[in-house]
């Protein structure tokens, strides 16, 4: 059974560092896969020599390109978040709210390992 922790997590105390590294590896693979998929979409469009406006499949091609580009951007942003969390595990600030300095709850860190705010401070952020 896990013992409750009184302060911020330490990578030496649990497998947070391993978990972040695994997530980083998976995200890097996802980025490579999405880049390859986007290259294929673009190459296919170039080889077909049709423009989206007059090609019956053009809207689908345009949609796929936009969707893949958005997913790629999201994956790249996720990689930045993961790298920042790994850096916090190194400098000892992981598990501390960057807004108020309080410890971030273990349940919150389990759910969102890259979080930088405790639940109270996160609730103050505007909703999208």
C-alpha positions in Angstrom: 0.0 0.0 0.0 1.3 3.5 -0.8 2.1 5.7 2.1 0.8 9.3 1.9 3.4 11.9 1.1 3.7 15.1 3.0 5.4 17.2 0.4 6.0 17.3 -3.3 6.8 14.1 -5.1 10.4 13.1 -5.6 11.4 11.0 -8.5 13.6 9.0 -6.1 10.4 8.2 -4.1 8.4 6.7 -7.0 8.3 5.9 -10.6 7.3 9.4 -11.8 10.5 9.8 -13.8 10.0 6.5 -15.5 6.4 7.3 -16.2 7.4 10.7 -17.8 10.1 9.1 -19.8 7.7 6.4 -21.1 5.2 9.1 -22.0 7.9 11.1 -23.7 9.0 8.1 -25.8 5.4 7.5 -26.8 4.9 11.1 -27.7 8.0 11.2 -29.9 6.8 8.1 -31.7 3.4 9.7 -32.2 5.0 12.9 -33.6 7.0 10.8 -36.1 3.9 8.8 -37.1 1.9 12.0 -37.6 4.7 13.7 -39.6 4.8 10.6 -41.8 1.1 10.7 -42.2 1.1 14.4 -43.1 3.9 13.9 -45.6 1.8 11.1 -47.2 -1.3 13.4 -47.4 0.7 16.2 -49.0 2.5 13.9 -51.4 -0.8 12.3 -52.4 -2.2 15.7 -53.1 0.8 16.7 -55.1 0.8 13.5 -57.2 -2.9 13.8 -57.9 -2.3 17.2 -59.4 -5.9 18.2 -58.5 -6.9 21.2 -56.5 -9.1 20.8 -53.5 -11.8 23.1 -54.9 -12.5 21.0 -58.0 -11.6 17.6 -56.8 -14.5 15.5 -55.4 -12.2 14.2 -52.7 -10.6 17.6 -52.2 -12.6 18.5 -49.1 -11.7 15.1 -47.6 -8.0 15.7 -48.4 -8.1 19.2 -47.0 -9.9 18.0 -43.8 -7.4 15.1 -43.3 -4.5 17.6 -43.8 -6.0 20.0 -41.3 -6.8 17.3 -38.8 -3.4 15.7 -38.9 -1.7 19.1 -38.7 -3.7 20.0 -35.6 -2.9 16.6 -34.0 0.8 17.1 -34.8 0.8 20.5 -33.2 -1.0 19.1 -30.1 1.6 16.3 -29.8 4.5 18.8 -30.1 3.0 20.9 -27.3 2.6 17.8 -25.2 6.2 16.9 -25.7 7.2 20.4 -24.4 5.0 19.8 -21.3 6.6 16.5 -20.7 10.1 17.9 -21.1 9.3 20.7 -18.7 8.0 18.1 -16.1 11.1 16.1 -16.5 13.2 19.2 -15.9 11.1 19.9 -12.7 11.9 16.4 -11.5 15.6 17.2 -12.0 15.6 20.6 -10.3 13.4 19.4 -7.4 10.4 21.6 -8.1 8.2 18.8 -9.4 5.0 18.5 -7.3 5.0 22.1 -6.3 2.4 24.6 -7.6 4.2 27.2 -9.7 1.5 29.7 -8.7 1.2 29.4 -5.0 4.1 27.1 -4.1 1.9 24.5 -2.3 2.3 20.8 -2.8 0.2 19.5 -5.7 -1.9 16.6 -4.5 -0.7 13.1 -5.3 -4.0 12.2 -7.0 -3.8 15.2 -9.2 -0.2 14.3 -10.2 -1.3 10.7 -10.9 -4.1 12.0 -13.2 -2.0 14.8 -14.8 1.7 14.2 -14.3 2.7 17.3 -16.2 0.5 19.7 -14.2 2.1 22.8 -12.8 -0.7 23.9 -10.6 -2.5 22.6 -7.6 -6.3 22.0 -8.0 -7.1 25.3 -6.2 -4.9 27.4 -8.5 -6.0 25.5 -11.6 -9.6 26.3 -10.8 -8.7 30.0 -11.1 -7.6 29.6 -14.7 -10.2 30.7 -17.3 -12.0 27.8 -19.0 -11.7 27.4 -22.7 
